Amino acid sequence: MAGTLEFSPDDRYNAFITTCGQAPFSEGALAGTPVAVKDNISTAGIPTTCGSKILEGYVPPYDAYVVELLRQAGAAVVGKTNMDEFGMGTTTETSAFGPTRNPADPERVPGGSSGGSAAAVAAGLVPMALGTDTGGSIRCPAAFCGIVGLKPTYGRVSRYGLIAYANSLEQIGPMARTVEDVSRLMSVIAWYDPRDSTMLDRPYDHRPSGEIKGLRVGIPEEYFGEGVDPRVAESVRDAIGVLEGLGAETVPVSIPGMRHALAAYYVICTSEASSNLARFDGVRYGPAVDTRKSWHEAYQDLRQEMFGTEVRRRIMLGTFALSAGYAGRYYAKAQVARRNIKEDFERAFCDADVIAGPTMPTTAFRLGEKSDPLSMYLSDILTVPANLAGIPAISVPCGRVDGLPVGLQIMGRQFEDERVVDAAYAYEQEVKA
């Protein structure tokens, strides 16, 4: 079977930057299934903007490997989803193409930076989508929009064709309305690619199982502490109780390095971003610079005009952290903190098979609520540790507070994505029954 899928959605939530109108598909495991792709993943012949004015009109000459795999599986790539500019944000409000709205409440944000992918799935425009997760950018919008999102183990999905924000942290992953569909999509995209030197040959080919009897679920008190809405914490504890009812055993664990996680994350990710975004200079990428000016002046003016406030802020933070005299004080210490967090998880996994807690400390914010960047950064506290440690983590809906979705986050050992998926699937099936 092969053909063309017509796609002209009622995009009242501004979930898409580009839609394809007619999307070809072929035979395969996803034959004819519409799949949306976050707009920082290269798609041959389809504009890819990263939510930024500096790449408006850019059309890649090649597909990212995950897109190649989607096409080989017969999926219809129907459009590119809205996102925080270059993935820098937690609300999808920093997009140069306007904010995405949350289908659960259009006056609230969908989360970010993969907010467009989450909103497209939650609104029923597509059954599944690809997002990217640097510090929670799949799990945050999944929690806020009431869908399922998986951040795979770092190195399990190829990043070839992903326009880089922070190379050592980010990972492409699947988003869908059910755990089963997330697992189906993961089975398509998680295949070895020699073009990505960070990959290991650990294909994912798994059908979720609801059997979790004897599973040891670690409960870190750090995930239920200060800053976490008590009602969110209660919903998540109730969800953990469901896992216990299915035969899982809960054990206390500790991640003491979490107190340094947010600081370490923002030093590392902004440092890598300052390097990665240097290429957008009006010569290699972006509109041509004004040749009547000196190169330095033209470069400065172009980036000031074309980059949004948050992107400029993070570039400056990262450049400072890497500058002479400060790299040892900030970047080197952040890497030590990262190693400590990874070791904390390794110790915790000696006692537990998975770790569970809230995905986000609160429900979705109102549009414009997080005007202070620091308050926005603080909302990432529960998601960034998994990226620093490189472990898999999934968010699955686990109730509502004031009508807004809450996410249960389940984390596992490196390359034990299957066990994380099974735990989420067991919970999902039990509450649906």
C-alpha positions as MATLAB code, in Angstrom:
seq = 'MAGTLEFSPDDRYNAFITTCGQAPFSEGALAGTPVAVKDNISTAGIPTTCGSKILEGYVPPYDAYVVELLRQAGAAVVGKTNMDEFGMGTTTETSAFGPTRNPADPERVPGGSSGGSAAAVAAGLVPMALGTDTGGSIRCPAAFCGIVGLKPTYGRVSRYGLIAYANSLEQIGPMARTVEDVSRLMSVIAWYDPRDSTMLDRPYDHRPSGEIKGLRVGIPEEYFGEGVDPRVAESVRDAIGVLEGLGAETVPVSIPGMRHALAAYYVICTSEASSNLARFDGVRYGPAVDTRKSWHEAYQDLRQEMFGTEVRRRIMLGTFALSAGYAGRYYAKAQVARRNIKEDFERAFCDADVIAGPTMPTTAFRLGEKSDPLSMYLSDILTVPANLAGIPAISVPCGRVDGLPVGLQIMGRQFEDERVVDAAYAYEQEVKA';
ca = [
       0.000    0.000    0.000;
       1.239    3.474   -0.868;
      -0.400    6.806   -1.481;
      -0.745   10.404   -0.370;
      -2.344   11.645    2.834;
      -4.271   14.920    2.740;
      -3.458   17.052    5.796;
      -4.996   20.469    6.428;
      -5.757   20.579   10.166;
      -7.749   23.154   12.093;
      -4.650   24.400   13.907;
      -6.328   26.653   16.442;
      -3.558   25.950   18.976;
      -0.699   27.049   16.665;
       0.855   23.604   16.995;
       2.452   23.666   13.523;
       4.896   26.026   11.846;
       4.656   24.172    8.519;
       2.078   21.692    7.229;
       2.607   19.588    4.133;
      -0.923   19.527    2.703;
      -0.224   16.284    0.875;
       2.169   13.848    2.535;
       3.315   10.715    0.677;
       3.481    7.385    2.470;
       4.429    3.813    1.640;
       4.080    0.306    3.022;
       5.504   -0.471    6.433;
       4.803   -0.691   10.153;
       3.370    2.852   10.186;
       1.819    2.777    6.696;
      -0.322    5.877    6.230;
       0.062    7.028    9.854;
       0.378   10.822   10.114;
       3.422   11.788   12.190;
       4.437   15.338   13.105;
       8.114   16.254   13.479;
       9.563   18.953   15.716;
      10.976   21.816   13.691;
      14.601   21.318   14.759;
      14.791   17.936   12.993;
      15.906   18.137    9.354;
      13.373   17.193    6.682;
      14.400   17.177    3.015;
      12.264   19.592    1.015;
      10.297   20.797    4.063;
      11.270   24.064    5.831;
      13.067   23.616    9.147;
      13.271   26.773   11.257;
      13.979   25.764   14.880;
      11.272   28.305   15.730;
      13.679   31.134   14.822;
      13.587   34.029   12.380;
      17.228   33.380   11.515;
      16.257   30.096    9.783;
      12.950   31.245    8.293;
      12.769   29.819    4.772;
      15.631   27.347    5.282;
      14.918   24.028    3.533;
      17.335   21.196    4.383;
      18.731   19.104    1.522;
      18.540   15.885    3.550;
      16.433   13.996    6.100;
      17.535   13.346    9.657;
      18.042    9.625   10.233;
      14.878    9.399   12.336;
      12.929   10.897    9.431;
      14.515    8.407    7.029;
      13.314    5.638    9.344;
       9.812    7.132    9.540;
       9.562    7.177    5.763;
      10.917    3.617    5.492;
       8.215    2.522    7.960;
       5.543    4.079    5.727;
       4.679    7.063    7.931;
       3.301   10.232    6.393;
       5.371   13.182    7.642;
       2.600   15.786    7.713;
       4.306   18.853    9.123;
       6.803   20.562   11.421;
       5.703   21.519   14.896;
       6.156   24.756   16.795;
       8.834   24.977   19.473;
      10.723   27.342   21.730;
      13.405   29.008   19.627;
      16.292   26.537   19.252;
      14.723   24.513   22.061;
      15.400   27.231   24.637;
      12.337   27.452   26.842;
       9.762   25.578   28.881;
       6.571   27.069   27.430;
       6.868   27.325   23.587;
       6.386   31.072   24.032;
       9.866   31.959   22.747;
       9.002   30.779   19.204;
       9.394   33.474   16.544;
       6.109   32.182   15.092;
       3.954   32.844   18.137;
       3.118   30.729   21.175;
       1.397   27.370   21.046;
      -1.697   26.985   23.235;
      -2.500   24.003   25.433;
      -5.519   21.988   24.205;
      -6.344   21.219   27.862;
      -6.821   24.979   28.433;
      -6.036   27.421   25.582;
      -5.156   30.133   28.110;
      -2.234   28.048   29.308;
       1.087   27.012   27.818;
       1.622   23.484   26.445;
       5.097   23.253   27.973;
       8.266   23.245   25.989;
      10.299   23.144   24.098;
       8.397   20.413   22.189;
       5.074   22.136   22.885;
       3.881   22.017   19.289;
       4.349   18.245   19.089;
       2.510   17.740   22.389;
      -0.348   20.049   21.429;
      -0.739   18.394   18.004;
      -1.082   14.993   19.687;
      -3.303   16.203   22.535;
      -5.631   17.997   20.101;
      -5.990   14.848   17.983;
      -4.360   16.408   14.917;
      -1.888   13.499   14.748;
      -1.667   10.235   16.703;
       2.074   10.543   17.299;
       4.945   12.991   16.950;
       8.678   13.389   17.428;
      10.099   15.790   19.982;
      13.523   16.450   21.436;
      14.501   16.515   25.093;
      17.494   18.488   26.375;
      16.321   19.099   29.935;
      12.735   17.866   29.887;
      11.505   19.190   26.548;
       9.526   16.020   25.759;
       8.365   15.166   29.269;
       7.338   18.697   30.301;
       4.855   19.233   27.434;
       3.679   15.632   27.715;
       2.796   16.272   31.370;
       1.211   19.673   30.717;
      -0.890   18.430   27.774;
      -1.869   15.060   29.237;
      -0.096   12.759   26.774;
       2.803   10.276   26.938;
       6.388   11.280   26.147;
       9.620    9.275   26.333;
      13.163   10.624   26.619;
      15.240    7.625   25.528;
      18.622    6.697   26.927;
      21.265    9.042   25.547;
      22.833    7.309   22.565;
      19.873    5.069   21.722;
      18.345    7.276   18.997;
      20.459    8.901   16.292;
      20.901   12.667   16.493;
      22.083   12.865   12.871;
      20.072   15.690   11.317;
      19.084   17.237   14.639;
      20.013   20.919   14.728;
      22.069   20.982   17.887;
      21.342   22.968   21.037;
      23.368   21.035   23.643;
      24.930   17.927   22.108;
      25.764   16.033   25.293;
      22.246   16.324   26.718;
      19.641   16.279   23.964;
      17.848   13.239   22.605;
      15.092   12.735   20.016;
      12.106   10.810   21.357;
       8.493    9.757   20.701;
       5.262   11.390   21.884;
       1.748    9.906   21.585;
      -1.572    9.556   23.390;
      -0.777    6.052   24.665;
       2.274    4.192   25.947;
       1.732    1.542   23.284;
       1.981    4.127   20.488;
       5.075    5.663   22.078;
       6.631    2.195   22.087;
       5.611    1.627   18.436;
       7.243    4.872   17.383;
      10.344    4.140   19.438;
      10.628    0.772   17.682;
      10.826    2.646   14.372;
      13.363    5.343   15.283;
      15.800    3.517   17.602;
      18.163    1.840   15.140;
      21.909    2.171   14.885;
      23.370    4.973   12.782;
      27.161    5.079   12.265;
      26.904    8.792   11.390;
      26.210    9.578   15.048;
      29.392    8.867   17.016;
      27.501    9.018   20.336;
      25.269    6.051   19.417;
      25.528    2.502   20.676;
      24.049   -0.378   18.704;
      21.122   -1.093   21.038;
      17.971   -1.299   18.869;
      14.588   -1.053   20.545;
      12.096   -3.718   19.460;
       9.617   -4.136   22.275;
       5.909   -4.624   22.909;
       4.866   -3.267   26.313;
       3.947   -5.716   29.044;
       1.641   -4.983   31.956;
       3.431   -7.433   34.250;
       5.410   -5.556   36.917;
       5.048   -7.881   39.912;
       8.191   -7.631   42.038;
       9.360   -4.421   40.334;
      11.227   -2.228   42.828;
      10.110    1.399   42.496;
      12.449    3.937   44.082;
      10.847    7.020   45.633;
      13.295    9.928   46.034;
      12.073   12.477   48.574;
      13.928   15.156   46.609;
      11.201   14.831   43.955;
       8.455   15.697   46.442;
      10.115   18.570   48.287;
      10.010   22.339   48.239;
       8.477   23.881   45.133;
       6.316   20.873   44.256;
       2.581   21.628   44.392;
       1.189   19.389   47.171;
      -1.767   18.450   44.961;
       0.585   17.364   42.180;
       2.595   15.347   44.701;
      -0.589   13.708   45.978;
      -1.677   12.705   42.448;
       1.725   11.172   41.800;
       1.773    9.295   45.127;
      -1.683    7.923   44.269;
      -0.290    6.748   40.919;
       2.617    5.045   42.680;
       0.010    3.354   44.878;
      -1.548    1.913   41.720;
       1.837    0.395   40.824;
       2.000   -1.100   44.323;
      -1.457   -2.580   43.795;
      -0.112   -4.306   40.688;
       2.623   -6.014   42.709;
       5.430   -3.457   42.627;
       7.424   -2.744   45.765;
       8.352    0.819   46.759;
      11.726    1.597   48.316;
      13.164    4.932   49.492;
      16.121    6.251   47.499;
      18.046    9.504   47.503;
      19.478   11.752   44.779;
      21.425   14.265   46.930;
      23.116   15.818   43.886;
      19.766   17.250   42.806;
      20.519   20.398   44.775;
      23.184   21.191   42.159;
      21.361   19.744   39.132;
      19.704   22.886   37.837;
      22.832   25.028   38.122;
      24.982   22.350   36.479;
      22.464   21.853   33.691;
      22.203   25.519   32.761;
      25.979   26.023   32.771;
      26.516   22.977   30.542;
      23.642   23.547   28.121;
      24.325   27.266   27.640;
      28.033   26.589   27.143;
      27.301   24.057   24.416;
      24.677   26.359   22.890;
      27.091   29.284   22.633;
      29.371   27.098   20.534;
      26.647   25.445   18.448;
      24.882   28.679   17.545;
      28.066   30.408   16.360;
      27.389   29.004   12.882;
      24.349   31.251   12.442;
      26.355   34.188   11.174;
      24.785   35.348    7.902;
      27.447   33.503    5.904;
      26.744   29.804    6.415;
      23.183   30.136    7.731;
      20.698   32.958    8.100;
      20.023   36.052    5.959;
      23.034   37.570    4.271;
      24.860   40.177    6.334;
      25.217   43.807    5.263;
      28.565   43.787    3.437;
      28.918   47.557    3.824;
      29.680   47.021    7.511;
      32.688   45.378    9.083;
      32.241   41.640    9.598;
      32.117   41.981   13.386;
      29.495   44.734   13.252;
      27.391   42.894   10.658;
      27.584   39.645   12.657;
      26.510   41.405   15.832;
      23.627   43.273   14.193;
      22.301   40.173   12.401;
      22.240   38.043   15.534;
      20.703   40.817   17.631;
      17.921   41.246   15.093;
      17.292   37.586   14.288;
      17.722   35.846   17.656;
      15.071   36.193   20.338;
      15.761   37.445   23.861;
      16.027   34.013   25.471;
      18.458   32.707   22.840;
      20.688   35.769   23.218;
      20.567   35.387   27.000;
      21.702   31.763   26.876;
      24.446   32.458   24.341;
      25.843   35.176   26.617;
      25.624   32.948   29.705;
      27.407   30.117   27.910;
      30.080   32.343   26.414;
      30.802   33.779   29.857;
      30.982   30.314   31.457;
      33.571   29.221   28.870;
      35.616   32.417   28.879;
      39.210   32.593   30.042;
      39.450   32.691   33.805;
      35.906   31.420   34.351;
      35.740   28.015   32.635;
      37.321   26.284   35.631;
      35.092   28.136   38.053;
      31.838   27.296   36.280;
      32.008   24.763   33.438;
      34.473   22.362   35.095;
      32.514   22.414   38.357;
      29.269   21.817   36.475;
      30.788   18.695   34.944;
      31.783   17.470   38.423;
      28.200   18.015   39.599;
      26.963   16.130   36.551;
      29.175   13.168   37.387;
      27.945   13.218   40.990;
      24.317   13.114   39.840;
      25.059   10.193   37.541;
      26.678    8.343   40.449;
      23.674    9.146   42.669;
      21.383    7.443   40.149;
      23.720    4.455   39.878;
      23.584    4.007   43.662;
      19.810    4.409   43.682;
      19.467    1.738   41.008;
      21.277   -0.727   43.244;
      18.125   -0.723   45.381;
      15.472    0.073   42.759;
      14.627   -1.048   39.219;
      12.940    2.241   38.319;
      12.536    5.614   40.039;
       9.208    7.440   40.128;
       8.123   10.984   40.928;
       6.340   13.984   39.420;
       7.327   15.080   35.928;
       6.740   18.759   36.671;
       6.392   20.510   40.023;
       3.166   22.256   38.980;
       0.472   22.090   36.335;
       0.648   24.188   33.145;
       1.323   27.898   33.599;
      -0.865   30.636   32.210;
       0.406   32.277   29.027;
       2.791   35.069   30.014;
       3.033   33.910   33.624;
       6.746   33.028   33.528;
       8.074   36.413   32.421;
      10.974   36.079   34.879;
      13.516   33.707   33.277;
      14.714   32.383   36.633;
      11.229   31.189   37.595;
      11.011   29.414   34.238;
      14.384   27.731   34.781;
      13.312   26.529   38.244;
      10.389   24.622   36.729;
      12.894   22.216   35.105;
      14.193   20.919   38.438;
      12.555   17.465   38.191;
      13.406   16.733   34.553;
      17.033   17.853   34.082;
      18.601   15.130   36.306;
      17.690   12.391   33.794;
      19.433   14.309   30.999;
      22.548   14.894   33.106;
      22.675   11.169   33.906;
      21.790   10.049   30.348;
      19.043    7.705   31.588;
      15.618    6.971   30.035;
      12.562    8.728   31.471;
       8.895    8.687   30.521;
       5.959   10.905   31.487;
       2.505    9.337   31.601;
      -0.729   11.142   32.607;
      -1.765   10.412   36.200;
      -4.765   12.567   36.965;
      -5.694   16.220   37.036;
      -5.476   19.187   39.385;
      -8.055   21.939   38.794;
      -8.833   20.249   35.477;
      -5.197   20.375   34.293;
      -3.123   17.242   33.559;
      -0.443   15.915   35.907;
       2.420   13.675   34.766;
       3.966   10.665   36.504;
       7.671   10.418   35.622;
       9.339    6.996   35.602;
      13.129    6.761   35.150;
      15.296    3.711   34.608;
      18.861    2.496   34.201;
      20.722    3.322   30.998;
      19.397    1.243   28.077;
      16.534   -0.133   30.154;
      13.984    1.925   28.248;
      11.859   -1.207   27.888;
      11.426   -1.551   31.654;
      10.455    2.131   31.947;
       7.882    1.668   29.174;
       6.499   -1.484   30.843;
       5.992    0.317   34.165;
       4.204    3.205   32.450;
       2.100    0.787   30.396;
       1.079   -1.203   33.495;
      -0.096    1.982   35.206;
      -1.907    3.246   32.096;
      -3.753   -0.016   31.531;
      -4.806   -0.284   35.161;
      -6.318    3.203   35.354;
      -8.058    2.752   31.994;
      -9.626   -0.547   33.065;
];
